């Protein structure tokens, strides 16, 4: 089963806080929105995805990438070849 884990730290530093097995994470960085989503559907159809969906969008809401982590790695590797 795919899991989403994250670690955050406040602006004053200190020990990062680690959370495991969350369902959804959104990060906003310099005009980009990066989302990892472990679930799909609504109501009765709500269920864990077989593979997490990663979506990267810009400030205009244009989707720059949407797919699995393997697809993202493959896309990034193709840029370096």
N, C-alpha and C positions, 0 to 999 in steps of 0.2 A: 504494500500500500504506500502510495506517495504521501509524503508529509511536507509541510512548510514549517520551517523553523526560522526564527529571527533573533537578532541581538541588537539592542539599542543602548545608546549612552547619551546622557544629557550634555548640554553645552559647557558645564563646569567639570566635565570628566568624571572620574570615579570608575567604579566597576560596571561594566556593561551588564544589562539585564537580558537574560536569555529566556525565550519562550519556545516551547516545542509543540508540534502538532496543532497549529492554528489553521483555520479554514481559508483565510483571505488576508493578504497584506498589500497595501498600496504605499509606494514611496514616491515623493515628489522632489526632484532634483533639477535645479537650473533649467526649467522649461520642459522637463520630461516627466511623465508619469509612468512608473513601472509597477505592474500589478501581477501578483501570483495568486491564483484562485484554485483551490482544491475541490470545489463543489460546483455542481451544475443543476439546472432545473429550479422549479418553484413548487411549493406545497407538496403534493403527493409524489411529484417527480424529482424532488430534491434528493441528490445523492452525491457521494464522493466520486470524483472523476477517476478514470483509470490512470491518467497522467495529468499533472498540474498544467493549467493553462497560464502562460506568461504573455502579457500584453504590454507593449511599450508604445506610448503615444506622446505627441508633442503638445505644446500649449494650445494649438489650434484644434486639438481633438483628433488630429489625423493619426491613424494607427500606422506606426512604423514597422511593427512586428506583432504577430499573434501566432502562438504555437506552443509546442512542448519545449522543455529545456534541451532535449536532444536536438530539436530543430533549430533552436537558437544557437547552440554550440556549432552545429553544422554551418549555419549562415555566417557566423563570425569567422570560422575557420576558412570558409570559401573566400572571404575578403583578404585573407593573408596568403592565398596561394597564387 
